[in-house]
Amino acid sequence: MPGRVVAQWDKDDCEDLGIVKVDLLGLGMMSVMQDAFELCRERGRPLDLAHIPKDDAKTFEMMQTADTIGVFQIESRAQMATLPRLKPKCFYDVVIEVAIIRPGPIQGDMVHPYLARRAGKKRSRISMSD
């Protein structure tokens, strides 16, 4: 993909090569964020976590079209296959996306019924008046 650099290895490739894969996501991501905020300050556009827009239309458009290679938590094939169907429009939608694309909900056949109800193609068996 032109103009995009991804500096990581796919977990399946690591396994195929016999490479031990260790995820240090918390510390690594915090360090990347700190560096990004510093770069923003150096370039005259100070930014902090409290002021990152929660409703950036271009960000949600990117997610809705599954243009998420290199985006933490939503870059797997399963996530990218689900994003255009779920069409996240807010942060809570992204929380749902990350939560349902896990072995438990997938094996429990919860994903497709949820997406069908969300799209209005199927009614929920549970109503708020029950």
ChimeraX attribute file (.defattr): number of C-alpha atoms within 10 A of each C-alpha:
attribute: neighborCount
match mode: 1-to-1
recipient: residues
	/A:1	6
	/A:2	4
	/A:3	4
	/A:4	8
	/A:5	9
	/A:6	9
	/A:7	6
	/A:8	7
	/A:9	9
	/A:10	9
	/A:11	14
	/A:12	11
	/A:13	10
	/A:14	12
	/A:15	11
	/A:16	8
	/A:17	9
	/A:18	9
	/A:19	11
	/A:20	9
	/A:21	12
	/A:22	7
	/A:23	9
	/A:24	8
	/A:25	10
	/A:26	8
	/A:27	10
	/A:28	11
	/A:29	12
	/A:30	11
	/A:31	12
	/A:32	11
	/A:33	14
	/A:34	13
	/A:35	12
	/A:36	14
	/A:37	17
	/A:38	16
	/A:39	14
	/A:40	14
	/A:41	13
	/A:42	10
	/A:43	9
	/A:44	9
	/A:45	10
	/A:46	12
	/A:47	14
	/A:48	13
	/A:49	8
	/A:50	7
	/A:51	8
	/A:52	9
	/A:53	9
	/A:54	11
	/A:55	11
	/A:56	11
	/A:57	12
	/A:58	9
	/A:59	16
	/A:60	20
	/A:61	15
	/A:62	15
	/A:63	24
	/A:64	19
	/A:65	16
	/A:66	21
	/A:67	17
	/A:68	19
	/A:69	16
	/A:70	14
	/A:71	11
	/A:72	10
	/A:73	15
	/A:74	22
	/A:75	17
	/A:76	17
	/A:77	11
	/A:78	11
	/A:79	19
	/A:80	19
	/A:81	14
	/A:82	23
	/A:83	24
	/A:84	16
	/A:85	16
	/A:86	19
	/A:87	21
	/A:88	21
	/A:89	16
	/A:90	14
	/A:91	12
	/A:92	10
	/A:93	14
	/A:94	18
	/A:95	12
	/A:96	12
	/A:97	21
	/A:98	15
	/A:99	13
	/A:100	17
	/A:101	19
	/A:102	13
	/A:103	10
	/A:104	12
	/A:105	13
	/A:106	12
	/A:107	10
	/A:108	8
	/A:109	11
	/A:110	13
	/A:111	17
	/A:112	14
	/A:113	14
	/A:114	17
	/A:115	16
	/A:116	15
	/A:117	13
	/A:118	15
	/A:119	13
	/A:120	10
	/A:121	11
	/A:122	12
	/A:123	13
	/A:124	12
	/A:125	7
	/A:126	7
	/A:127	7
	/A:128	4
	/A:129	4
	/A:130	5
